[in-house]
Amino acid sequence: MREKRGQRVTLQSIADVLGVSRTTVSNAYNRPEHLSEELLQAVFDTAERLGYSGPDPLAHKLRTGRSAAVGLVSTDSLPYAFQDEASSGFLQGVALACERAATSLLLMPLVMDREDSIAQIDRAAVDSMIIYCIADNDRALAAVLKRRIPVVIVDGPREVPGTDWVGLDQIAASAETARLIAALGHREVAILCHRLSDEVYIGNVDDRRLAEATYPVQRERVAGFKEEFLRVTQGQGIVHIAERVVSDIASGRAGADAIMRDFPNVTAIICTCDALAQGVMAAAGLRGLRVPEDLSVTGFDDIPSAKAAGITTVWQPLVEKGEVAGEMLLGHPQVLGSREHALPTRLVVRSTTGPAPRRAAAA
């Protein structure tokens, strides 16, 4: 029989019906291993009969100081995070880790007004946080650290006191691409990257802007390629850099058009993500250029659509990256420390790279 309308069913209500203590009923929901199977079933049957829906989550947090939730702070908008194959692969990995730990996941994008974002971080009911692709000097990072909870930074600044870190050796990975492009005879190339800093900028990148870049992943991928390419070509190489705001196919197409307009002798375009590379290939096709006979193109990440398109790219374990971040966080020791986990990468050579065209050799 259900409680009368207007009366709130509580743990004590169930305890009174069963003739047991309130603690016994609480254990059924929080420490079921402490009860016999018969008593556990009796509690659940009585709760269902009385219309009890379960413990109040807010009361549980106030009582235990824990909310059994992980916060994910990201610079991507939510629609983009689910549409972009690299971001969605990472999210899948984090979700897998949380599911295994029976922990909720709260997504907190930093695309709204920054004051609102900071306020959201301050009040989020989470026990720990993952920070994904954040800039070196972002105020959100300071807000997260102020909470004094376990934090894992993914693809962001390294060696931040009191945090763990998961990411790649971006410089070494990009250097592999540089050696391939140089070995194929290319000497004038361009790098197409996205968002070196929070300042909205579209155009060519000079040494000063690169030196002032605040997003570690883009900064290191660009620098890793440029430095290695100039080294292995022994001063004969020329590297142009162009920046777009977002990393999608439309940006890749627009970026490629600008590069081929400003630097017509470029024979290879190196992209810091696969989506940009797909856009470059589209732009090349519209100009009647063949890939790789007239223009070589490379990407980074090895998302499924890049594999289908035959793009030469740097593979990274996207889903595993999310899993590792989640597992490091959920297994974090009580005392905040600092651990690092660098994931492997490898260059995957496919059909979008080939020898520099004869026009480059003649030039």
C-alpha positions in Angstrom: 0.0 0.0 0.0 1.4 3.4 -1.0 1.8 6.3 1.5 -1.1 8.8 1.5 -1.0 11.5 -1.1 1.2 14.4 0.1 3.2 12.3 2.5 6.9 11.9 1.5 8.3 8.3 1.5 11.6 8.2 3.3 14.1 5.6 4.3 12.5 5.7 7.8 9.1 4.9 6.2 10.5 1.7 4.8 12.3 0.9 8.0 9.1 1.3 10.0 7.2 -1.1 7.7 9.9 -3.8 7.9 10.7 -3.3 11.5 14.4 -2.6 10.9 16.6 0.4 11.5 17.0 3.3 9.1 20.7 2.4 8.7 19.7 -1.1 7.4 17.6 0.4 4.7 20.3 2.9 3.8 22.8 0.1 3.5 20.5 -1.5 0.9 21.2 1.4 -1.4 24.7 2.4 -0.4 26.3 -0.8 0.9 24.2 -3.7 -0.3 27.0 -6.2 0.4 26.3 -5.7 4.1 22.8 -7.3 3.8 21.6 -10.7 3.1 19.9 -11.3 -0.3 16.6 -11.9 1.4 16.7 -8.7 3.4 17.9 -6.7 0.4 15.0 -7.9 -1.7 12.6 -7.2 1.1 13.8 -3.6 1.3 13.5 -3.1 -2.5 10.0 -4.7 -2.6 8.8 -2.5 0.2 10.3 0.6 -1.4 8.5 -0.2 -4.7 5.2 -0.8 -2.9 5.4 2.5 -1.0 6.5 4.4 -4.1 10.0 5.2 -2.9 12.2 6.3 -5.9 15.6 6.1 -4.1 17.9 8.3 -2.0 18.0 12.0 -2.7 21.3 12.7 -4.6 21.7 16.1 -3.0 21.3 14.6 0.5 23.9 12.0 -0.4 26.4 14.6 -1.5 25.8 16.7 1.7 26.2 13.5 3.8 29.3 12.1 2.1 30.9 15.1 0.5 30.9 13.2 -2.9 28.7 13.4 -5.9 30.0 10.4 -7.9 30.5 12.6 -11.0 33.4 13.6 -13.2 33.5 17.0 -14.9 34.9 17.4 -18.4 36.0 21.0 -19.2 36.5 21.5 -22.9 37.1 24.4 -25.3 34.8 22.8 -27.9 31.1 23.5 -28.2 29.0 20.4 -27.4 27.7 20.0 -31.0 31.2 20.2 -32.3 32.5 17.8 -29.7 30.0 15.2 -30.9 30.5 15.9 -34.6 34.3 16.1 -34.7 35.6 12.6 -35.0 38.7 13.2 -33.0 36.8 14.8 -30.1 34.0 12.2 -30.2 36.6 9.4 -30.0 38.1 11.0 -26.9 34.7 11.5 -25.3 33.8 7.8 -26.0 36.9 6.8 -24.1 36.1 9.0 -21.1 32.5 7.7 -21.1 33.8 4.1 -21.1 36.0 4.8 -18.1 33.2 6.5 -16.2 30.7 3.7 -17.0 33.1 1.0 -15.7 33.4 3.1 -12.5 29.6 3.7 -12.2 30.4 7.4 -12.3 28.4 10.2 -14.1 30.0 12.6 -16.6 29.2 16.3 -16.7 30.2 18.1 -19.9 31.3 21.8 -19.4 32.1 23.6 -22.6 34.0 26.9 -22.4 32.3 28.5 -25.4 29.9 30.7 -23.4 30.7 34.0 -21.7 33.9 33.4 -19.8 32.5 34.7 -16.5 29.6 32.2 -16.9 32.1 29.4 -17.6 34.1 30.2 -14.5 30.9 30.3 -12.4 29.9 26.9 -13.8 33.2 25.4 -12.8 32.9 26.9 -9.3 29.5 25.4 -8.7 29.7 22.1 -10.6 28.7 19.1 -8.4 31.7 16.9 -9.4 34.5 15.1 -7.4 37.2 15.5 -10.1 37.8 17.1 -13.5 39.3 16.4 -16.9 40.5 19.5 -18.8 40.7 18.9 -22.6 42.6 21.1 -25.1 42.9 24.2 -22.9 45.3 27.1 -23.4 48.3 27.7 -21.2 46.9 30.9 -19.6 43.2 30.1 -19.6 41.4 31.4 -16.5 39.3 28.3 -16.4 42.4 26.3 -15.5 43.0 28.5 -12.5 39.3 28.1 -11.5 39.6 24.3 -11.7 42.8 24.2 -9.7 41.3 26.4 -7.0 38.8 23.7 -6.2 41.5 21.3 -4.9 40.1 18.2 -6.5 41.9 15.6 -8.6 42.5 17.0 -12.1 43.8 15.4 -15.3 44.9 17.7 -18.2 44.6 16.2 -21.6 46.3 17.8 -24.7 47.0 20.9 -22.7 49.8 22.5 -20.6 52.2 20.0 -19.1 53.7 20.0 -15.6 51.0 22.0 -13.9 51.5 21.4 -10.1 48.8 19.2 -8.5 47.6 17.7 -11.8 48.0 14.6 -13.9 48.7 14.9 -17.7 47.7 12.7 -20.7 48.8 13.5 -24.2 51.3 12.9 -27.0 54.8 13.9 -27.9 53.4 16.3 -30.6 56.8 17.5 -31.6 58.2 14.1 -32.3 55.1 13.0 -34.1 55.1 16.0 -36.5 58.9 15.6 -37.1 58.1 12.2 -38.6 55.9 13.9 -41.2 58.6 16.4 -41.9 61.1 13.7 -42.7 58.7 12.0 -45.0 57.9 15.2 -46.9 61.6 16.2 -47.2 62.5 12.7 -48.4 59.9 13.0 -51.2 61.8 16.1 -52.5 59.4 18.8 -51.4 61.2 22.1 -50.5 58.5 24.7 -50.3 55.6 23.7 -48.2 52.8 25.1 -46.0 51.4 24.2 -42.6 47.7 24.8 -42.1 46.8 24.9 -38.4 43.8 26.1 -36.3 43.6 28.4 -33.3 47.0 29.1 -31.9 45.5 31.4 -29.3 42.1 32.6 -28.1 42.5 35.7 -30.2 40.4 35.2 -33.3 42.8 35.3 -36.2 42.7 34.1 -39.8 45.8 34.5 -42.0 49.5 33.8 -42.3 51.5 33.2 -39.2 54.8 34.9 -38.5 57.5 33.9 -36.0 56.1 36.2 -33.4 52.6 34.8 -33.5 54.0 31.3 -33.3 56.2 32.2 -30.3 53.2 33.7 -28.6 50.9 30.7 -29.2 49.1 29.5 -26.1 47.5 26.3 -27.3 50.1 23.6 -26.7 48.9 21.0 -29.3 48.8 23.4 -32.3 52.0 25.2 -31.2 53.9 21.9 -30.9 52.6 20.3 -34.1 53.6 23.4 -36.1 57.0 23.8 -34.4 57.8 20.1 -34.6 57.3 20.0 -38.4 58.9 23.3 -39.1 62.1 22.7 -37.1 62.6 19.2 -38.4 61.9 20.1 -42.0 64.4 23.0 -42.0 67.0 20.8 -40.3 66.7 17.8 -42.8 66.6 20.1 -45.8 69.8 21.9 -44.6 68.5 25.4 -45.1 66.9 24.7 -48.5 63.4 24.3 -47.2 60.8 27.0 -47.0 57.8 26.7 -44.6 54.8 28.9 -44.7 52.2 28.8 -41.9 48.5 29.7 -42.2 46.0 29.7 -39.4 42.2 29.2 -39.2 39.8 29.5 -36.3 38.3 26.0 -36.3 39.4 22.6 -37.5 36.7 21.5 -39.9 36.5 20.8 -43.7 35.2 24.2 -44.6 38.2 25.9 -42.8 40.6 23.5 -44.6 39.1 24.4 -47.9 39.3 28.2 -47.3 42.8 27.8 -45.8 44.1 25.9 -48.8 42.6 28.5 -51.2 44.5 31.3 -49.3 47.8 29.3 -49.3 47.7 28.5 -53.0 46.9 32.1 -53.7 49.6 33.6 -51.5 52.2 30.8 -52.1 51.7 29.3 -55.6 55.0 27.3 -55.5 53.9 25.2 -52.5 53.9 21.5 -53.3 52.7 20.1 -50.0 50.3 21.3 -47.3 50.7 19.8 -43.9 47.6 20.0 -41.7 47.4 19.8 -38.0 44.3 17.7 -38.1 42.6 15.4 -40.6 39.5 17.5 -41.1 41.6 20.4 -42.4 43.4 17.9 -44.7 40.0 16.8 -46.1 39.2 20.5 -46.8 42.6 20.9 -48.6 41.9 18.0 -50.8 38.5 19.4 -51.7 40.1 22.8 -52.6 42.8 21.1 -54.7 40.1 19.2 -56.7 38.2 22.4 -57.4 41.4 23.9 -58.8 42.0 20.9 -61.0 45.0 19.8 -58.9 45.7 16.1 -58.5 46.7 14.7 -55.1 49.5 13.7 -54.7 50.8 14.3 -58.3 50.4 18.1 -58.0 50.0 18.6 -54.3 50.8 16.3 -51.3 48.5 16.6 -48.3 49.0 15.2 -44.8 46.8 15.3 -41.6 47.0 14.3 -38.0 44.8 12.1 -35.8 43.8 9.3 -38.2 40.1 9.6 -37.8 37.9 7.0 -39.6 37.1 9.3 -42.5 40.8 10.1 -43.0 41.5 6.4 -43.4 38.6 6.1 -45.9 40.0 9.0 -47.9 43.5 7.5 -48.0 45.1 10.5 -46.2 48.7 10.2 -45.0 48.4 11.2 -41.3 49.7 10.6 -37.8 47.8 8.0 -35.9 47.0 8.5 -32.2 44.8 6.3 -30.0 41.8 8.6 -29.6 39.5 6.4 -27.6 42.3 5.0 -25.5 43.4 8.6 -24.6 39.9 9.2 -23.1 40.0 5.9 -21.3 43.5 6.6 -19.8 42.4 10.0 -18.6 39.3 8.7 -17.0 41.1 5.8 -15.3 43.9 8.0 -14.0 41.3 10.3 -12.5 39.0 7.7 -11.0 41.9 5.9 -9.5 43.6 9.0 -8.2 45.2 8.8 -4.8 43.9 10.8 -1.9 46.9 13.1 -1.9 47.1 15.2 -5.1 50.3 14.3 -7.0 51.5 14.5 -10.5 51.7 11.7 -13.1 52.2 11.8 -16.8 51.1 9.4 -19.5 52.4 9.9 -23.0 50.5 7.9 -25.6 52.2 6.4 -28.7 51.8 7.8 -32.2 52.9 6.5 -35.7 53.0 8.0 -39.1 50.6 6.2 -41.5 51.6 6.7 -45.2 48.8 6.5 -47.6 47.9 7.8 -51.1 47.9 11.6 -50.5 51.7 12.0 -50.4 54.1 11.5 -53.3 57.3 12.9 -54.9 57.4 16.6 -55.4 56.2 17.5 -58.9 58.7 18.4 -61.6 57.8 22.0 -61.5 59.2 22.2 -58.0 62.5 20.5 -59.1 62.7 23.0 -62.0 62.2 25.9 -59.7 
